[in-house]
């Protein structure tokens, strides 16, 4: 039997708190919790231009 740290544990993403300061979506945390219980960066305040993987975002 082997002992040690569980390698399946994933650290939450590291948000830029200066961007999250006044965000109403994440309340200043910079991350949100998904329905599956995972932490992900807030799409409202943490998205940066060029970080969308080639998809376009439009404000209507």
C-alpha positions as MATLAB code, in Angstrom:
seq = 'XXXXXXXXXXXXXXXXXXXXXXXXXXXXXXXXXXXXXXXXXXXXXXXXXXXXXXXXXXXX';
ca = [
       0.000    0.000    0.000;
       1.222    3.495   -0.768;
       0.673    6.609    1.296;
       0.951   10.251    0.419;
      -0.910   13.188   -0.981;
      -4.006   12.511   -3.029;
      -3.137   13.605   -6.576;
      -6.806   13.942   -7.558;
      -7.193   17.060   -5.393;
      -7.315   20.116   -7.647;
      -6.541   23.580   -6.324;
      -9.083   26.298   -7.126;
      -8.118   28.835   -9.803;
      -6.210   31.936   -8.723;
      -8.314   35.026   -9.541;
      -7.104   38.605   -9.882;
      -8.756   40.168   -6.829;
      -8.252   43.702   -8.123;
     -10.628   42.844  -10.997;
     -13.110   41.171   -8.642;
     -13.321   43.996   -6.097;
     -16.699   45.444   -7.213;
     -18.143   42.407   -8.996;
     -21.748   41.615   -8.087;
     -21.600   38.120   -9.602;
     -18.832   36.690   -7.393;
     -19.120   39.269   -4.569;
     -15.430   40.132   -4.832;
     -14.067   36.586   -4.571;
     -13.142   36.226   -8.248;
     -14.435   32.645   -8.388;
     -17.847   31.017   -8.469;
     -18.927   27.510   -7.478;
     -20.535   25.412  -10.209;
     -23.472   23.041   -9.715;
     -20.938   20.214   -9.513;
     -19.168   21.927   -6.615;
     -16.124   22.962   -8.638;
     -14.567   26.407   -8.371;
     -14.049   28.339  -11.591;
     -13.070   31.892  -12.418;
     -15.942   34.367  -12.499;
     -16.962   34.936  -16.112;
     -18.098   38.477  -15.337;
     -14.903   39.965  -13.919;
     -12.081   37.519  -14.689;
     -12.468   37.109  -18.452;
      -9.741   38.891  -20.327;
      -9.589   39.662  -24.055;
      -7.871   36.869  -25.952;
      -8.600   34.316  -23.217;
     -11.837   33.040  -24.726;
     -10.312   30.370  -26.948;
     -11.440   31.995  -30.176;
     -15.100   32.453  -29.307;
     -16.633   35.866  -29.734;
     -18.531   37.684  -26.983;
     -21.111   40.252  -27.952;
     -22.836   42.778  -25.713;
     -26.343   43.373  -26.947;
];
